[in-house]
Amino acid sequence: MELPQFKHRVPAKIQPELETLLAQNLKQLQTDSLKDPIQLTEILENRLTHFWSPIEHLHAVCSSPELRKAYQNCLPLLSDYSVALSHNKKLYEAFLNTPQNRITELAIRDFKLSGIALSPENKKRYAEIEKNLSELSTKFGEHVLEATQHWTYKATTEELTGIPENILPENNILTLDAPCYMAVQKYAVNRDLREKCYKAYVTRASEFDENKYDNTEIMTQILILRQELAELLGFKNYAEYSLATKMAKTPQEVLAFLNKLITEAKPVAMREIKRLEEFAGHPLQPWDIAFYSEKLQKQLYDLDEELLRPYFPVDHVITELFNLMKAVFNIDIKPVDNLEGTATWHPDVKIFEIKSPKAVFYMDLYVRKNKREGAWMDDYCSRYKKPDGSLQIPVAFLTCNFRAPKKNHPTLLTHDEVITLFHEFGHCMHHMLTQIDRIDIAGMNNVPWDAVELPSQFMENFCWNKDVLKKLSKNYKTGQPLPDELINKLIGSKQFNSGLFLLRQCEFGLFDFELHLQKTVTPQTVQAVLNTVRQKTAVIKAPDYNRSPNTFSHIFDGGYDAGYYSYLWAEVLSCDAFGLFEETGIFNTQTGQNYINTLLSQGASQDIGILFKNFRGREPDTKAFLINWGLL
Ligand code: ZN
């Protein structure tokens, strides 16, 4: 078993070592006969991953100034290397001349999307567009940041009435940073103050922004260039180009999906607004919604996340997670001790092993200095049958940032944190339980963007199931599971105002997608598309000054362009997959085996739509998703 070596890593040596490795790879590419391009690219990729992934991981979980510097210096080298590979005409031709299969199909697709088949003149233009787009996106993001930071308002103590003391802004100075903005919207009794902040927030980076961080022209430029890029590569529009690498096949499919959800969510959202207005005693404006929602939710459910913590001591949750894996998927997970080469980067890190199929994962759960925020899964290496016939087993890193345990006091998780753990473990399962031996299509590799969250969100569903919650929870003092009353409040609280929430997600998704269907873009396009979308989605009229697209970083500076729908898309898939467990019994081992064999273990060996159908016996359906959110 090959495990990553974390010792003896000298930051100063990283860059020269990487240079040597990349040169070796490029030389091998040049001198190889190219008779088997799949095998060759696997060898090159696996060599690079073994070297680079531990460095990337250390950079995220225990960084130092020296390591950061070495890491930054390596990024341009890696980027040049990847361009050299994706623009290598000989390699491309070798793939074209190889018997066609799933791997060649994906490789040829990516070569084409990188512009390899273009005429020299178009290739030049393609490179220019890419460069301009990258600059414009960066500029967009900078403007959002600057516009957010430049606005402040010194409030009087009276204006801040209602905001809890522990989140009051320092010296009464309000900003537009999310925590401060949300505190005002949720708690400030003073309606004028809420409106003032709302107006400042939704006009950031627009023509109303006094500080000249206007993104209006940048958005137009980005959209025009994206359309040109799509046409260069032979697509009708940018939405089509985006779908070339996704599970959804056609723009019509995405539009139908979003419009169906809007039809379902809108009547519920209208009822929710009506209920809020009755509660408030007057018609609502956008700056009233968070305020009255907070109050009504408290009245209906009065659920403090902190109340649940004592029920989720982390060790118990993990034990029960592993028990669940055994019960439903017949997977044995054991800690690895005293194994040769098991050095880790910190004493808190634990290593676990899965017996069959063989796999290893590292768990790094607690917040620490020099560790990146958030939770994520990354991998050391993929399952891979090497040219000599030996099998490389997959190795994963699971990282969270929970509170560290104290002496005689275990780490206690909120319910949200339990969900986070299950989510990331779902990604790990996807990576580790694969039965595919070829790197390019094993585990999560090449699984499309709009489906890659399926296995992770699937796992979240367990955390909302009553029977599972009873097992997962064990009060660290009394040993009791969560009482029914708290479980009911928890579920009710999740579904509170879910119509409004989903409708808003649909609005973002539809706006993004319709925007990238426009062939001709003018300075009026963004607002015109938004207005049309809002005719379908709005339950309260937004003021004319609202310029929220000007800060929609997801699609102008975040990789979600013509892809924002993916959030909802993947969630529908995951709920629908979980729906079979609800129909056949939550601990049904047959369904569990079926899920692994037909879907989870198959990586990208086939179109994900086909894999899903193999598991579910039919096309995806939104019903389970709607039930989950209390919309049916
Ligand atoms: Zn995820």
Boltz pocket constraint, residues with backbone or C-beta under 6 A from the ligand:
constraints:
  - pocket:
      binder: B
      contacts: [[A, 423], [A, 427], [A, 452], [A, 453], [A, 456]]
      max_distance: 6.0
